[in-house]
Amino acid sequence: MFKLKLKPIVAALIIALGVSGNAFAQDNLVNAVKNNQSNQSKELFTFTDVINLENTPVKDQGSSGTCWSYSGNSFIESEMIRKGKKPVELAQIYTARNAYIEKGKMYVKMHGNVELGEGGQFHDVMNTYKKYGAVPREVYTGLSEGQTRNNFSEMSKMNEAILGSIIKNDKLSDNWLDAYTAVIDTYLGQAPAEFMYEGKKYTPKTFADQVVGINPDDYVEISSFKEYPYYSKFVLLVPDNWSFDLVYNVKMNELVDVVDNALKEGYTVAWAGDVSEKGFSWKNGVAYVPEIDFGVMTPEQKTDMFNGPKAEKAVTEDDRQKAFDNYETTDDHGMHIVGIAKDQNGKEYYIVKNSWGLSNDYKGYLYMTKEFMKYKATAIMVNKNAVPKAIAKKLSL
């Protein structure tokens, strides 16, 4: 009964407050890169696996800004495999639901002066895992009856409307959090207190401990910006870092060293960064840094951008810092690095698992050059045991 009454009430708030929301951010991103493609790319690239670590099937996050949760949970699933456990598809929307509750608390504490969108960071996956546990997707999908694909548009607008109304009050009521949580549960469903899995009863906490079996304190986020002291921690200043978590700072080329070492030692890597780039083709499944700026390319060069291997710009630390400072690098996507491949010329690329379904040339995967990875990464997450010993020592891990 409560659920049926809630939507009209908050819908009225949306109209009254003139809320537009940020609900289509992910759809906008997909649309922004849809024309980045060449017609002979698949025929003119030949990739050979060097390392291809086991991972679970590609998913589709739908019309929701939950790439961070899909890629973060995919990363955890690969950690289960690495540890010799039977992989379980974890409920990505359970993670998102709990992060949205924590984000709502921060939004109110900060009087609305933090990001309230659907996005997040990889530490949100680990922080919610630590506090709320985990559940299998078969137990919690976040989908309403008859719904087959995520669509957070209306929910996001309602979240913004109700919290926008709450922070306008001179004094908070005692039940504001219950009201906000009820909005989320109206759309995504109430989180299970306990459930059955393979004939045994679990709570989300016992499932995390006994079935998933990772320690969230074993994972670190690493970035690289020359404006901060190297081998120290800093607050990553991106909108989706609403919790103001700290990341480690290393030199730009050491990001590559960390990823390479992790993969060679059997660890996958979670990657957050910017894919709204002319050198990123989702359709063709290739990401690189063109040697020539797109703005000065001829029409023929633009058409040919992904038709086989091309020369790349050699990225410097100054390039990386400037792109971030000028909004040319933003934290618009998260993906899961699962291996290394070589093209027909012997050049290495990272094998990257996306969460946009199977609609591209490589059935949901793509090949990212090392230049692109280190240029456009905002942060990576790895098991701290995957960090090269020399770098780990500098970070006091």
Secondary structure, DSSP 8 states (H G I E B T S, - for coil): -HHHHHHHHHHHHHHHHT---STTHHHHHHHHHTT---TTHHHH---EEEEE-------B--BSS-HHHHHHHHHHHHHHHHTT-----B-HHHHHHHHHHHHHHHHHHTTT-S--SS---HHHHHHHHHHH---BTTT-----TT--S-B-HHHHHHHHHHHHHHTTSSS--TTHHHHHHHHHHHHH----SSEEETTEEE-HHHHIIIII---GGGEEEEE--TTS-TTSEEE--STT-TT--EEEE--HHHHHHHHHHHHHTT--EEEEE---STTEETTTTEE--BSS-GGG--HHHHHTTTSS---B----HHHHHHHHHTTSS---EEEEEEEEEE-TTS-EEEEEE-SBTT-STTTTEEEEEHHHHHHHEEEEEEEGGGS-HHHHHHHT-
